[in-house]
Amino acid sequence: ESQLPECEKSVSELERDCQRALALALERAKPSEEAKVVEVSVLITDDEEIKNLNSTWRGIDRPTDVLSFPNGEVPPGYDAVVLGDIIISA
């Protein structure tokens, strides 16, 4: 096994976490076969920011590993299937 610097290991772990989160979002949303574009927002942040978001949106004043929010309103004429937002604390 090659010895990657700690930063490269962290990036690899984040990429893996993002891929898992996206796969789960697609599995749960089950967009139609006709969907040409599927959109999800992914934010990588730190414990302090995710704690603020967790407190603001869920009333829980502590950090968490992942937050997810379903899509809001999609503007008229916007062709993508918008799944929502995923926030990951790194």
C-alpha positions as CSV (number, residue, x, y, z in Angstrom):
1,E,0.0,0.0,0.0
2,S,1.4,3.4,-1.0
3,Q,1.9,6.0,1.7
4,L,-0.2,9.0,0.7
5,P,0.2,12.2,2.6
6,E,-2.5,12.8,5.1
7,C,-4.1,15.5,2.9
8,E,-4.4,13.1,0.0
9,K,-6.0,10.5,2.2
10,S,-8.5,13.1,3.4
11,V,-9.4,14.0,-0.2
12,S,-9.9,10.4,-1.1
13,E,-12.2,9.8,1.9
14,L,-14.2,12.9,1.0
15,E,-14.5,11.7,-2.6
16,R,-15.7,8.4,-1.4
17,D,-18.2,10.0,1.0
18,C,-19.6,12.2,-1.8
19,Q,-20.0,9.3,-4.1
20,R,-21.9,7.4,-1.4
21,A,-24.1,10.4,-0.6
22,L,-24.9,10.9,-4.3
23,A,-25.7,7.2,-4.9
24,L,-28.0,7.2,-1.9
25,A,-29.7,10.4,-3.0
26,L,-30.3,9.0,-6.4
27,E,-31.6,5.7,-5.0
28,R,-34.1,7.4,-2.8
29,A,-35.3,10.0,-5.3
30,K,-35.7,7.5,-8.2
31,P,-35.7,10.1,-10.9
32,S,-37.5,9.1,-14.1
33,E,-35.6,7.4,-16.9
34,E,-36.3,10.5,-19.1
35,A,-34.4,12.8,-16.7
36,K,-31.5,14.1,-18.7
37,V,-30.0,16.2,-15.8
38,V,-30.1,15.4,-12.1
39,E,-28.7,18.0,-9.8
40,V,-27.6,17.8,-6.1
41,S,-25.6,20.4,-4.2
42,V,-22.7,19.1,-2.0
43,L,-21.0,21.3,0.5
44,I,-17.9,20.2,2.4
45,T,-17.5,22.2,5.5
46,D,-16.1,22.1,9.1
47,D,-17.7,21.2,12.4
48,E,-18.4,24.8,13.4
49,E,-20.4,25.6,10.2
50,I,-22.3,22.3,10.2
51,K,-23.1,23.0,13.9
52,N,-24.6,26.4,12.9
53,L,-26.6,24.8,10.1
54,N,-27.8,22.0,12.4
55,S,-28.9,24.5,15.0
56,T,-30.6,26.8,12.5
57,W,-32.5,24.2,10.5
58,R,-33.0,21.3,13.0
59,G,-32.8,23.1,16.4
60,I,-29.9,20.8,17.5
61,D,-27.0,22.8,18.8
62,R,-24.1,20.3,18.0
63,P,-22.1,19.2,15.0
64,T,-23.0,16.2,12.9
65,D,-21.3,14.3,10.2
66,V,-23.9,14.9,7.4
67,L,-27.0,17.0,6.9
68,S,-29.3,16.7,3.9
69,F,-32.2,18.8,2.8
70,P,-34.7,18.0,0.1
71,N,-35.1,20.3,-2.9
72,G,-37.0,23.5,-2.6
73,E,-39.0,25.1,-5.4
74,V,-37.5,24.7,-8.9
75,P,-37.8,27.7,-11.1
76,P,-40.2,27.4,-14.0
77,G,-38.4,26.2,-17.1
78,Y,-35.5,24.6,-15.2
79,D,-35.1,21.2,-16.8
80,A,-32.9,19.5,-14.2
81,V,-34.4,17.2,-11.5
82,V,-33.2,18.9,-8.3
83,L,-32.7,16.5,-5.5
84,G,-31.5,19.0,-2.8
85,D,-28.4,19.7,-0.7
86,I,-26.0,17.5,1.1
87,I,-23.6,19.0,3.7
88,I,-20.6,16.9,4.9
89,S,-18.4,17.9,7.8
90,A,-14.7,17.1,7.1
